[in-house]
Amino acid sequence: MGHFPQMLKAGPGDVLRTWTNTVPNHGIIRYLDFFNMERLAIVGPDALADVLTHHCYDFEKPLQLRKGISRILGMGLFLAEGEVHKRQRKNLMPAFAYRHVKNLYPMFWSKSRETMTALLASFNRHGDGGFSENVSVEVNEWATRATLDIIGQGGFGQSFNAIQDPENKLSQTYRSIFKQGRTGQILGLLSFLFPLWLLRRLPLLRNHRMKQGSDFIRAFCRSSIESKRQQGSLESEGELDILSVAMKSGGFSDEDLVDQMMTFLAAGHETTASALTWAIYAISKHPQVQARLRAEVDRHLPNPITNSSSIVTAETIEQMPYLSAVCREVLRLYSPVAVTIRVAVKDTTIAGQAIPKGTTIMPAPWAVNGSIDLWGGDALEFKPERWQERKASDGERKGTNYDYMTFLHGPRSCIGQTFAVGELSCLLAAWVAAFETRLTDPDYVPVVKGGITAKPKDGVHVPYDSSQQVNPDKYPNHRAVNSIWTNAVLGPFELAYLFHQKGLFHRSSSDSNQPTLLLERIHPKDVRDTQK
Ligand code: HEM
């Protein structure tokens, strides 16, 4: 069994992080996985530089893994190798140039606003017209719906409607296939012994769900591409969503485009959703960070609930150093891709060590990002301030680019990282502007769940009660958040939500001819009375 039971229990990221900090190593740690299969964990800067940059194309994602996840991820950029990968990346890069991604910030913000407004409306639904002491919400579910809509708009120029519709088929499908469960784990292990085609034919509910899910996603992507062609929107110069760029490049057949779209859908939402989930966990555990962040947000950003018309740009977000520090620290300490995998496709070297063809290696962002050697004695603490201090002490740094591995480095680094950082910043800023967050169980220590991304196994639950509302005395800009329950001037967007909550509001008598309405909240008891 090798070290497999340990990995299964604590998650490979945590085990490798502990070893990195306790076992003397030169950036490579050898261990034994299931059936004593040899693995080399890559946890030091020199070794990482060789694997990710200098000898990048000497290593590939294992064929078995590519076949296994291609029906969900598509055989797109994530799974392409060698020359095919180089060509695809070149064709897709224009969509991720910063000059383009920065134009997406107003959309990131408007989707973040939409999420917070929907969340507020949902408390109300659960709480029978008011905040309830016994209702909690699982953050990852909301995060996933938000990031799915964001990739829908920024990636494909389409509205998926996942934020507003909890039953949305696309988001339900991803939830069901990303839920690994015991059967998924066992099938994963059996794939070391039996061919995939055989395992996929076993009459198991899991197999059935995966097949249905992958067929649905493929059909969804195919019809999105067709409708984009029919709309003829490619003709417009301004169309720079990922799909338009891929179509305009002329380098992809229609089926290739389907694969690329599947890749960006999956890679582009699950990861950022995990990051946002960890962010809410981290700020809930560190109220002083949350308060400092809220003060900065309060100084720079409009209220996400009540101010529907203002536009937030990349320049505004970039004026917020503490927000940037919090996001970076979340992504450092809770890297959504904890460990990844490669196999040497030829004899090569890593940090001067001979590596025979066929060796399996595991670059481990979770371990590197938590390395005491690289980050100091407080490496395992959540301290956004380190990013502000770092700048000042640049000269004393270890002088490496390979200490922050969240998006990897080199030709196989995350192509979507500027996109991800932008959306995470907007979502987190909107969240702290709308809610003061704490955990339902203040002592909750999450067990990290492996799988496609590392996230808390049991999710992150925050309660909804009146104490979650932002205190307007402390944050003057957010006065209106509190007052949404009393008197608020709302835009058309909020109205759509709030009218959804039948019977909870009535028109104020003050001025019913205004384009926006002044609403007063009716006490839930009065609603019940009127229903008698
Ligand atoms: C916080 C969010 C994100 C994190 C932590 C993250 C992390 C990563 C990592 C570590 C890889 C390399 C995996 C490997 O090669 O083993 C990767 C690759 C990739 N990511 Fe991301 N990602 C995030 C968001 C996104 C977004 C928003 C998109 C798309 C809009 C995206 C698209 C991709 C693609 C297409 C690849 C494959 C790149 C290639 O091989 O050339 N990711 N990501």
Residues whose N, C-alpha, C, O or C-beta is under 5 A from the ligand:
A	BS01	HEM	L77 F78 F264 A267 G268 T271 T272 A275 P336 V337 T340 I341 M405 T406 F407 L408 P411 R412 S413 C414 I415 G416 F419 A420
